[in-house]
Amino acid sequence: MNLPYSVLLKQLNRGLLVGALLATLVVVPGLAENTVTDDGHSVTQVVRIPEAITESHEGAFEILPDQYRQYATKMNTVVKDYDAGFEFTLPWRVADGVHVNMDVKSDSEHIQGYSFNLTTAGTGEAYTVSFTKRNNTPTTGTSQKVWNTTWYDIPIKGMTNAKYLEIWRKNSGIFEHNSVDGGFFEKRDAQAARWSRITPKQDSDETVGSLMEVEFIMDQDPTHRYNMASTYPSTAQTFMEAGILETIVPSFSLIDQSDYEKTGDIMVDDGVSFVKPAGFSRVKSTGKIAFTKGNIQLDVESIAIPWQAISAGVPTLLGKQTLGDNYVASLVKVHDARIDRYEMRIINNRVAFYVSGVMNDPSQAYTTIAQDSVMKPKASSKRVAFASEIVLGNQGKVGVARMIGPEGTELTKAEFIDVLDGLRIDDIIGSDGTSTVL
């Protein structure tokens, strides 16, 4: 029978992710992953972050405060594509990315979505993740429903992994030179969901690349396939598939394409605008745009880039990440902030950085120390909850939207994040009409 996703995850953790590669995986202090054992107990497995990923983000390690250096590699990348109508989250920082929207000469006919590298070219190892929407056109004479619920004309209901692979082997030559695994699993709101892993067979100890794919056909959109594909060295299977199965797959969902306003109705600065937040009242303020909602204050403004290193990296994704990292560092240094959440948010190609936590109240928290002219926190500073989003425009303009409330206020609610997501960039460069470099 088709496995529920939770059962699939446990089986992969126990049998494929943990057992198969512990003999070849070098385990050192790194990421801690919870694994469910056969007797139902939870144990902690320490999984090494691949060196190629760490090397690709050395700049982040240098900028981020010591206590927050984990964000140099393990940092959520949240992607929302309102044009294509789907969203997903990667549990890693990425080195670069591209958005594609093009016709192709294959069964997919049209591809729309994102592709990312987790590593830079100089590391010598490729770690990639793509998530795309593709046409799902039946063969002549086959109905959409039959097409979506069969595997090489065999109904998928109740199909075991062994049967799935047996049918695939009879219809494809891919098994001759590759080790292949996979099957169907149950996902809420999906007509069909399947996964596969393909790794070239080898006679030596040389590391080869694996390909893992997860594909969905959703009830609300049966004429499209949503395909996640990831390539990585076979020795990194535990690390990569933990992220795929625990974060990417469950985070995928369809979203309402009509919920996105491409341009904000409030101009913040040249090239930067903001969508008027529902439920907030605008108030007078000097030097910034201000709103309130109950005891929550929302400020939106444009600031100059104070970090020279960013200009050399713009408009690359690594350069934009330097902006986010420096912003985190400044919050910690100037506001004595405790960072509880830091992530990159890519929404219709707009790259922004979201930070939330607790900090000293910026309206009363500082005093100038005469001997060194440095702004330092007062001993009696009041602590407040905060959530900010910062975006880098194409003309060196930086837009910042920040919420502040009494300590304990849940500013991480989706409704508040949606408000901060209202920052807009008027023009996104690096596009040739079919692809856009992020």
C-alpha positions in Angstrom: 0.0 0.0 0.0 1.0 3.6 -0.4 2.8 4.8 2.8 1.6 7.8 4.8 4.3 10.5 4.7 5.1 10.1 8.4 5.7 6.4 8.0 7.8 7.0 4.9 9.9 9.5 6.9 10.5 7.1 9.8 11.5 4.2 7.4 13.9 6.4 5.5 15.4 7.7 8.7 15.8 4.2 10.1 16.7 2.2 7.1 18.0 4.4 4.3 19.3 7.6 5.8 20.9 6.3 9.0 21.8 2.7 8.5 23.1 2.6 4.9 25.6 5.4 5.2 26.9 5.4 8.8 29.8 3.2 7.7 31.0 5.8 5.1 29.8 9.0 6.7 32.4 10.8 8.9 30.4 11.9 12.0 31.8 14.9 13.9 30.1 17.7 15.9 27.7 19.5 13.6 24.0 19.3 13.0 21.9 17.4 15.5 19.1 15.4 14.0 16.4 13.5 16.0 15.9 9.9 14.8 13.1 7.6 15.9 14.3 4.1 16.7 12.3 0.9 16.2 11.2 0.9 19.8 9.7 4.4 19.5 12.4 6.2 21.4 14.0 9.4 20.1 17.8 9.6 19.9 20.1 12.3 18.8 22.3 11.7 15.8 25.0 14.2 15.1 25.3 14.7 11.3 28.4 16.4 9.8 27.8 19.5 7.6 29.7 18.8 4.4 32.9 20.8 4.2 32.0 22.1 0.7 28.9 23.8 2.2 30.9 25.3 5.1 33.6 26.6 2.8 31.1 28.2 0.5 29.8 30.4 3.3 33.1 31.5 5.1 32.1 35.1 4.7 29.0 34.6 6.8 31.0 32.9 9.6 33.2 36.0 9.7 30.3 38.5 10.0 27.8 36.8 12.2 28.2 37.0 16.0 29.8 33.9 17.5 26.5 32.7 19.1 24.7 32.9 15.8 27.2 31.3 13.5 24.9 28.3 12.9 23.0 30.6 10.5 26.0 30.6 8.2 24.8 27.2 6.9 21.6 26.1 8.6 19.4 29.0 7.7 15.9 28.6 6.3 15.4 29.8 2.7 11.6 30.4 2.3 10.4 30.6 -1.3 6.9 31.8 -2.3 6.1 32.0 -6.0 2.7 33.6 -6.4 2.9 33.6 -10.2 3.3 29.8 -10.2 1.1 29.3 -7.1 3.3 27.3 -4.8 5.7 27.6 -1.8 8.4 25.6 -0.1 11.2 26.0 2.4 14.9 24.9 2.2 16.6 24.3 5.6 19.9 25.6 4.3 21.6 28.8 3.3 22.1 28.8 -0.5 25.1 30.1 -2.5 23.2 31.2 -5.6 19.9 30.8 -7.3 17.9 31.3 -10.5 14.2 31.6 -11.3 13.1 30.0 -14.6 9.9 30.4 -16.5 10.3 28.9 -20.0 9.0 26.5 -22.6 11.0 23.3 -23.0 11.2 20.6 -25.7 10.2 17.7 -23.4 7.2 16.2 -21.9 7.2 19.0 -19.3 6.4 21.5 -22.1 6.8 24.5 -19.7 8.8 24.8 -16.5 8.4 27.5 -13.8 10.2 27.6 -10.5 13.6 27.8 -8.8 17.0 26.2 -8.8 19.7 26.7 -6.1 23.3 25.8 -5.5 24.3 25.2 -1.9 28.0 25.5 -2.7 30.2 27.8 -4.8 32.0 26.5 -7.8 35.5 26.6 -6.1 34.6 23.8 -3.7 34.6 21.1 -6.3 31.4 19.4 -5.0 27.9 20.1 -6.3 24.9 20.3 -4.0 21.8 21.5 -5.9 18.1 21.7 -5.2 15.4 22.7 -7.7 11.6 22.9 -7.3 9.6 23.5 -10.4 6.0 23.4 -11.7 5.7 21.5 -15.0 2.9 20.7 -17.4 1.3 17.3 -16.9 -0.3 16.4 -20.2 -1.8 12.9 -20.7 -0.9 10.8 -23.7 -3.5 10.8 -26.5 -6.6 8.8 -25.5 -5.8 8.8 -21.8 -8.0 10.9 -19.4 -6.3 13.2 -16.9 -7.6 11.2 -13.9 -6.2 7.9 -15.3 -3.0 9.5 -16.2 -2.5 10.9 -12.7 -3.4 7.7 -10.8 -1.4 5.1 -12.8 2.2 4.1 -13.1 2.9 2.9 -16.6 -0.8 2.1 -16.9 -0.9 0.3 -13.6 -3.1 1.9 -10.8 -1.0 3.3 -8.0 -3.5 2.7 -5.3 -2.0 0.2 -2.8 1.2 -0.1 -4.9 4.2 -1.2 -2.8 7.7 0.2 -3.3 8.8 -3.2 -4.7 6.0 -3.2 -7.3 6.8 0.4 -8.2 10.4 -0.5 -8.9 9.5 -3.7 -10.7 7.2 -1.9 -13.1 9.8 0.9 -13.6 12.5 -1.7 -14.3 10.4 -3.3 -17.1 9.9 0.1 -18.8 13.3 1.8 -18.3 16.9 1.1 -18.9 18.0 3.3 -16.0 18.5 0.3 -13.7 21.4 -1.2 -15.7 24.0 1.3 -14.5 22.3 2.7 -11.4 21.1 1.7 -8.0 17.5 2.9 -7.8 15.0 3.1 -5.0 11.6 4.8 -4.6 7.9 4.5 -4.4 4.6 6.3 -3.9 3.5 7.8 -0.6 0.4 9.6 0.7 0.4 13.4 0.9 -2.6 15.5 2.0 -4.4 17.1 -0.9 -2.4 15.2 -3.5 -3.7 12.8 -6.2 -0.2 11.2 -6.3 3.1 11.7 -4.6 6.2 9.7 -5.4 10.0 9.7 -4.6 13.0 8.2 -6.2 16.8 8.0 -5.6 19.2 7.2 -8.4 22.9 6.6 -7.7 25.4 5.3 -10.3 26.8 1.9 -9.6 30.5 1.8 -8.9 33.4 -0.6 -8.5 35.7 1.8 -6.6 35.6 4.0 -3.6 35.3 7.1 -5.7 32.4 9.4 -4.6 29.5 9.6 -7.1 26.6 11.9 -7.3 23.1 10.9 -6.3 19.8 12.3 -7.6 16.7 12.4 -5.4 13.4 13.4 -6.8 10.0 14.0 -5.1 7.0 14.7 -7.3 3.4 15.7 -6.6 0.2 16.0 -8.5 -2.2 18.0 -6.4 -6.0 17.8 -6.2 -6.4 21.5 -6.9 -4.1 21.5 -9.9 -4.2 18.1 -11.7 -2.8 19.4 -15.0 0.6 20.2 -13.5 3.4 18.2 -11.7 5.4 19.8 -8.9 8.9 18.4 -9.0 11.7 18.7 -6.4 15.1 17.4 -7.6 18.3 17.4 -5.6 21.8 16.3 -6.6 24.6 15.7 -4.0 27.7 13.5 -3.4 26.5 10.0 -2.3 28.5 10.4 0.9 26.2 13.3 1.9 23.0 11.3 1.6 22.2 11.5 5.3 22.7 15.2 5.5 20.7 16.1 2.3 17.8 13.7 2.6 17.2 14.7 6.2 16.6 18.2 5.0 14.5 17.1 2.0 12.3 14.8 4.0 12.0 16.8 7.2 11.6 20.3 5.8 11.3 20.6 2.0 8.6 18.0 1.4 6.3 18.9 4.3 6.7 22.6 3.6 5.5 22.4 0.0 1.9 23.6 -0.7 -0.1 25.5 -3.2 -0.9 29.2 -2.5 -3.5 31.6 -3.9 -2.0 33.4 -6.9 -4.3 36.4 -6.3 -2.8 37.2 -2.9 0.2 39.1 -4.2 0.5 42.8 -5.0 3.5 43.4 -7.3 3.9 47.1 -6.3 3.4 48.7 -2.9 1.1 51.6 -2.6 3.4 53.5 -0.3 6.7 54.8 -1.7 9.6 54.3 0.8 12.4 55.5 -1.5 13.4 55.4 -5.2 12.8 51.8 -6.2 11.4 50.6 -2.8 7.7 50.5 -1.9 5.5 49.0 0.8 2.1 47.4 0.7 -0.3 49.3 3.0 -0.9 46.9 6.0 -4.5 45.9 6.7 -5.6 46.6 10.2 -2.8 49.1 11.0 -3.3 52.8 11.4 -0.8 55.3 10.0 0.6 57.8 12.4 2.8 60.9 12.0 6.5 60.3 12.3 9.7 62.1 11.3 12.1 60.4 8.8 10.1 57.2 8.5 6.7 55.8 7.7 4.9 54.6 10.9 1.9 52.6 11.8 0.3 51.2 14.9 -2.0 48.3 15.8 -2.8 48.0 19.5 0.5 48.0 21.3 2.5 47.1 18.1 4.5 49.7 16.3 5.5 49.3 12.7 8.1 51.5 11.1 9.2 51.4 7.5 12.1 53.4 6.2 15.0 53.5 3.7 18.6 53.5 5.0 22.0 53.9 3.4 24.3 50.9 3.2 26.8 51.2 6.0 28.8 48.1 5.1 31.2 48.6 2.2 31.7 44.9 1.6 28.1 44.6 0.3 28.6 46.9 -2.7 31.2 44.5 -4.2 28.8 41.6 -4.0 25.6 43.2 -5.3 23.5 42.0 -7.0 24.7 38.4 -6.3 22.8 36.3 -3.7 26.0 36.1 -1.6 26.2 39.8 -1.7 22.6 40.2 -0.5 23.2 37.7 2.3 26.1 39.9 3.4 23.4 42.6 4.0 21.3 40.3 6.1 24.3 39.1 8.1 25.5 42.6 8.9 22.0 43.6 9.9 22.0 40.7 12.4 25.4 41.7 13.7 24.4 45.3 14.1 21.2 44.3 16.0 23.3 42.3 18.5 26.0 44.9 18.9 23.9 48.1 19.0 20.6 46.8 20.5 21.9 43.8 22.5 19.4 41.7 20.5 18.7 38.0 21.1 18.1 36.5 17.7 15.4 33.8 17.8 14.8 33.5 14.0 16.8 34.5 10.9 15.8 33.4 7.4 16.0 34.4 3.8 12.6 35.0 2.1 12.4 34.8 -1.7 9.0 36.1 -2.9 8.4 36.4 -6.6 12.2 36.9 -7.1 12.4 39.5 -4.4 15.1 38.6 -1.9 14.7 39.8 1.7 15.9 38.8 5.2 13.7 38.3 8.2 15.0 38.6 11.7 13.0 38.3 15.0 13.7 38.1 18.7 14.1 40.4 21.7 16.2 43.6 22.0 16.5 46.8 23.9 13.8 49.4 23.2 15.4 51.5 20.4 13.4 54.6 21.6 15.1 54.7 25.0 17.9 52.2 25.0 21.0 54.2 24.2 23.4 56.7 25.7 26.5 58.2 24.2 29.8 57.4 26.0 31.7 60.6 25.7 35.2 59.1 25.8 34.7 56.9 22.7 31.5 58.4 21.2 30.0 55.0 20.9 26.2 54.4 21.4 25.9 51.8 24.2 22.8 50.4 26.0 21.7 52.0 29.2 21.7 49.6 32.2 17.9 50.2 32.6 17.0 49.6 29.0 13.5 48.1 28.5 13.4 44.9 26.5 10.9 44.6 23.6 9.9 42.0 21.1 10.9 42.8 17.5 10.5 41.4 14.0 12.2 43.0 11.0 12.5 42.5 7.2 15.3 44.1 5.2 15.6 44.2 1.4 18.3 45.4 -0.9 17.1 47.4 -4.0 19.0 47.6 -7.3 20.1 51.2 -6.9 21.8 50.6 -3.5 18.6 51.4 -1.6 17.8 49.4 1.5 14.2 49.1 2.7 13.6 48.1 6.3 10.2 47.2 7.9 10.3 46.6 11.6 7.6 45.7 14.2 8.1 46.3 17.9 5.8 45.2 20.8 6.0 44.5 24.5 8.3 41.5 25.3 6.3 38.4 24.9 4.3 39.6 21.9 4.1 36.9 19.2 5.4 38.9 16.2 6.2 35.6 14.4 2.6 35.0 13.6 2.0 34.5 9.9 -0.2 37.6 9.7 2.6 39.8 10.9 5.2 38.2 8.6 2.9 38.8 5.7 2.8 42.5 6.6 6.6 42.7 6.7 6.7 40.8 3.3 5.0 43.9 2.0 8.4 45.4 1.1 8.7 45.6 -2.7 11.5 46.3 -5.2 10.2 48.1 -8.3 12.6 46.5 -10.8 14.5 43.2 -10.6 17.6 43.1 -12.8 19.4 40.1 -14.1 16.5 38.7 -16.1 16.4 37.8 -19.8 12.7 37.1 -19.8 12.9 33.4 -19.2 15.3 33.3 -16.3 16.2 35.6 -13.5 19.4 35.5 -11.4 18.5 36.0 -7.8 
